[in-house]
């Protein structure tokens, strides 16, 4: 991309205001406007500007400075703001289709302003609305205009009090009654109450409810989703048989009304079943296009991938905001100095740089990865009716990437925000400086749409499965997006020795990239060996997998994702299209992220070397 | 200590209520009552019980469940509760003197209930009150009964908007005017406003204010403290010339009114100077018992050590609460299982145990250390008029230990609470389950009474200073509490090789203890070499110290404290007085904490071994 013309830059990227940061900014080795244009592209910058301007110009979005917002008031405001955002049509459907990144941009811009608003909007339009569009059929299309106009307001109800991670074990039931052509929705006890459901607490009129589908005769066909009216849209009073309410204050995101619901033999029409993965005939016969129940279950929860990919982007925004606050503070805050008279900005201290700059690099690397992942997922979802092997393989690869990158991004952000909070000292503890909100509102990214530690098992399971296929004499080890292709050279990589002659020669991301390939191969081998050893000692598959997580499968999944992020960013900053004045800066960011990230695994790298030296030796602690 | 008699146990430690935890509790290999009695002692258990009973029986301390407390209401309630606690005289002065641990017990019991209350009480009585008692003289004794009756309410004002860590650079001035025998207290600009001062926002009538003392002729004698009335105790209106107010919402501790204050040429009597470290005669001559200004400055900030030691204990309580919540949840929460029908408690999963159990061990090790430190500090402070060399050495040792253990304890708690929050999944994100409050209210422990990273420099500075003295041919390397005595064998320790023949043989805290001694010696050598190398390349002392923090001095300080905590707990659990039925459990906790803690340094242990193998070789990355 060419450098911006003067007109573009002036309108899209006005000069920053003067002030205490000017001294540092004047020392920059590159033009920040050129960097912004290269990373975001003119279209996205324009979209961001239009969204932020819309919020800035509307008094409904004014911050309530100086007085505390009660929980109720915050929830009410968030609902009104959500309605306003939908009404303003900040993004046209054709723009979304043309460039799926625009959806991500809208969500993250709203989140930059307030995550409660972004999530309320996301839950209604993209989770609830998209579920009806994707899991329903023509008979449900009538709801879409009502969703867009907020004539009905929605939520997505999977989790129950006692089942979150293990969604398959959800206990709400939907028994089909052919006499009236209705399903009877029922919560057997309080532990089966829907719980945590965003928008359900006070505002949703409709819910997509996951329940175990039973046909006459008592046969269970597993989890299906139903479109259920839970409140009167005019009065917001609960529908008969529905007990629904707010679950109370959370650590953050209190503008969202998270709710619970219990269904007492609630009758809903047969056509309320979102029947894309399975349907019931008026007479009560279950029909499904899927032969395999497991495959059907996977398809019915497919939407979760999109949620997870968005969480990756949300985490990146949180880290971006925190790092910006902390670095700007560090550049202006002076404390101590070589003499009693002269104090230096705390950013000049080695410790402060060491704490903050790697997170700055992480923002760039993860931001790039997040967009790449989202675009691939969007493309995959557009081909959802494609039943080819490649499409299935792509689905598995994306599922593994999404399942591993949500943990990586949300944890990196969580740690980074904490570091930023501390790096700003007392001022970082003042609510107005926002680091607390960022920490509290990033925190659930580690939990919802799949607990991080549980999700990582999906990623390691994918890698172990691929290797097993390969060892059974299967096809080449490769994947549609190429993230696992290096594993084809698995034995050779494990034989490689690190050979960088100097420290200076390591300050380039290709060096940690190669080390990461080796590390992933090593952890893959360790994981396979551990699982096999567990099985040989009589463990069931379930036990063998559980007992191989710590130091093996869990580390494998994280290292694989780190490698993928490092590789994507390395390739991105080394492509010929990078404007020459930006190359050095971007390549340093790439090297910093990769080396810092790899640094977590140093003990393993040394240990492996030690084992190689004494191949027969026991693996004993050493110093 | 003997096992409790039946009567004792029944009254002090009633049986736990039945419920879903019973199955796990029934499997315990030891008697929890015996453990509690051994760890706490009967006196402390009795005191705890009396404090908690007093709170439970008084409606003023009832939790406001179900509705949100506004910031103002929380602040008001906290003030009233503080007054009630003082009025109830939960602890007699003679008990405090007889057993200083009782003070810690009172603070931590109040904090277990609500940290805002504990801190309000602590700031008024022990920080403000103690400062007057310790830094003032007979002329200030009249204030003490008023403090105890809360006729006046106090705060302790050091920090300013732009100076926290660098307290020496505080800019509030106090010019002495012999004409009226008054000091003129003045804040030159907003950046010199007192800021963050707990209790100052709305409730304090008096403040101990730190300011630069000037005598006629314009000579500055450095920082001194003054007792200043800031509000009318009847109306709470500010005194003339004092601009005072609340700094607004914080990430937590919102029951405390943190405030700011600016003084506009406020005249205060000469006798308001807390004159223990220096005084001004009516004519305006400065007199001090200290010859050395640095020594005087140290003495004037001496109180901070007590604050820091209490923070160590506060952090331990936070971790204790979080770990209890998370472990109990994990023992009852079931998710997934070997079959679709049978789900297992999440505590049975390897990952969950790996995440939580080390923090359980950390609670025990740090709790023991915290009490030991507090007792030593109390003893040291009782001998504050002792001018012996041993007392001075003890002061330096305790300062180094306090400065390093506040970071270690507050960070361990902060990370542990986050892990507990995540380990409880969605339910951990619900405010009522308290993990959010614990995280938010532990967080400032990393910052106040000295930023953790800054404080660590005090600890490394102490060690480097001792070694320098030793190398200059000084006396033996030893200290009154013996925490550094092992360094006398510094070269021998560095020559030692790790030689534990089996993994099983390492599951004992003496093994990591020995490794820690080696590690501290290694890091000490690395730190000295780095500082010297910096100086040889032309760095000033200031630069050399700053540029040697990361990977060297900072790691050294942390490792030294970890070693000290490990050593204290190792010795404690191996003493003959441990009841035989508790030995195995306590020794396993000791081993777990020590090994887990040492595990952070594995890369360094490998690296050092590699260097030894190739002594001439460059220190290059390796795998």
Contacts between the chains, C-beta under 8 A, distances in Angstrom:
chain1	res1	chain2	res2	distance
A	68	B	70	6.4
A	68	B	71	5.6
A	68	B	249	6.7
A	70	B	68	6.5
A	70	B	70	7.7
A	71	B	68	5.6
A	159	B	426	6.9
A	162	B	333	7.7
A	162	B	334	7.4
A	163	B	335	7.2
A	164	B	335	7.4
A	164	B	425	5.8
A	164	B	426	5.7
A	165	B	335	5.3
A	165	B	336	7.0
A	165	B	425	7.2
A	166	B	335	4.9
A	166	B	336	4.9
A	166	B	343	7.0
A	168	B	340	7.3
A	169	B	335	8.0
A	169	B	336	7.8
A	169	B	340	7.1
A	169	B	343	6.8
A	195	B	426	7.6
A	196	B	426	5.1
A	247	B	430	6.7
A	248	B	430	6.7
A	248	B	431	6.7
A	248	B	432	6.1
A	249	B	68	6.6
A	249	B	430	7.7
A	249	B	431	3.9
A	249	B	432	7.2
A	250	B	429	5.5
A	250	B	430	5.9
A	250	B	431	5.7
A	250	B	436	7.7
A	251	B	421	7.7
A	251	B	429	5.3
A	251	B	430	7.9
A	251	B	431	6.1
A	251	B	435	7.6
A	251	B	436	3.5
A	251	B	439	7.9
A	252	B	436	7.9
A	333	B	162	7.7
A	334	B	162	7.4
A	335	B	163	7.3
A	335	B	164	7.4
A	335	B	165	5.3
A	335	B	166	4.8
A	336	B	165	7.0
A	336	B	166	4.8
A	336	B	169	7.8
A	336	B	542	7.9
A	337	B	542	7.4
A	338	B	540	5.7
A	338	B	542	4.5
A	338	B	543	7.2
A	340	B	168	7.3
A	340	B	169	7.1
A	343	B	166	7.0
A	343	B	169	6.8
A	349	B	546	5.5
A	349	B	549	7.8
A	350	B	546	5.6
A	350	B	547	5.3
A	350	B	549	5.5
A	350	B	550	5.4
A	351	B	453	5.3
A	351	B	546	7.6
A	351	B	549	4.8
A	351	B	550	6.0
A	351	B	554	6.6
A	354	B	549	8.0
A	354	B	550	4.6
A	355	B	453	7.8
A	414	B	418	7.1
A	418	B	414	7.1
A	418	B	418	7.6
A	421	B	251	7.7
A	421	B	443	6.8
A	422	B	446	5.3
A	422	B	447	6.5
A	422	B	451	7.6
A	422	B	452	7.1
A	422	B	453	7.9
A	425	B	164	5.8
A	425	B	165	7.2
A	425	B	447	5.6
A	425	B	451	5.7
A	426	B	159	6.8
A	426	B	164	5.7
A	426	B	195	7.6
A	426	B	196	5.1
A	426	B	444	7.8
A	426	B	447	5.8
A	426	B	448	6.9
A	428	B	447	7.5
A	429	B	250	5.5
A	429	B	251	5.3
A	429	B	443	6.7
A	429	B	444	5.4
A	429	B	447	6.3
A	430	B	247	6.7
A	430	B	248	6.7
A	430	B	249	7.7
A	430	B	250	5.9
A	430	B	251	7.9
A	431	B	248	6.7
A	431	B	249	3.9
A	431	B	250	5.7
A	431	B	251	6.1
A	432	B	248	6.1
A	432	B	249	7.2
A	435	B	251	7.6
A	436	B	250	7.8
A	436	B	251	3.5
A	436	B	252	7.9
A	436	B	440	7.0
A	439	B	251	7.9
A	440	B	436	7.0
A	440	B	440	7.8
A	443	B	421	6.8
A	443	B	429	6.7
A	444	B	426	7.8
A	444	B	429	5.4
A	446	B	422	5.3
A	447	B	422	6.5
A	447	B	425	5.6
A	447	B	426	5.8
A	447	B	428	7.5
A	447	B	429	6.3
A	448	B	426	6.9
A	451	B	422	7.6
A	451	B	425	5.7
A	452	B	422	7.1
A	453	B	351	5.3
A	453	B	355	7.8
A	453	B	422	7.9
A	497	B	623	8.0
A	498	B	621	6.5
A	498	B	622	5.9
A	498	B	623	4.6
A	500	B	620	7.0
A	500	B	621	6.5
A	501	B	620	7.7
A	502	B	620	7.3
A	503	B	620	6.8
A	503	B	621	7.7
A	506	B	621	5.9
A	515	B	621	7.9
A	515	B	623	6.0
A	518	B	623	6.4
A	519	B	623	7.7
A	540	B	338	5.7
A	542	B	336	7.9
A	542	B	337	7.4
A	542	B	338	4.5
A	543	B	338	7.2
A	546	B	349	5.5
A	546	B	350	5.6
A	546	B	351	7.7
A	547	B	350	5.3
A	549	B	349	7.8
A	549	B	350	5.5
A	549	B	351	4.8
A	549	B	354	8.0
A	550	B	350	5.4
A	550	B	351	6.0
A	550	B	354	4.6
A	554	B	351	6.7
A	602	B	603	3.8
A	602	B	606	7.9
A	602	B	607	7.6
A	603	B	602	3.8
A	603	B	603	4.1
A	603	B	606	6.2
A	605	B	621	7.9
A	605	B	622	6.7
A	605	B	623	3.5
A	606	B	602	7.9
A	606	B	603	6.2
A	606	B	606	3.3
A	606	B	607	6.3
A	606	B	610	6.6
A	606	B	622	6.5
A	606	B	623	7.2
A	607	B	602	7.6
A	607	B	606	6.3
A	608	B	623	6.1
A	609	B	610	7.8
A	609	B	622	5.8
A	609	B	623	5.5
A	610	B	606	6.7
A	610	B	609	7.8
A	620	B	500	7.0
A	620	B	501	7.7
A	620	B	502	7.3
A	620	B	503	6.8
A	621	B	498	6.6
A	621	B	500	6.5
A	621	B	503	7.6
A	621	B	506	5.9
A	621	B	515	8.0
A	621	B	605	7.9
A	622	B	498	5.9
A	622	B	605	6.8
A	622	B	606	6.5
A	622	B	609	5.8
A	623	B	498	4.6
A	623	B	515	6.0
A	623	B	518	6.5
A	623	B	519	7.8
A	623	B	605	3.5
A	623	B	606	7.2
A	623	B	608	6.2
A	623	B	609	5.5
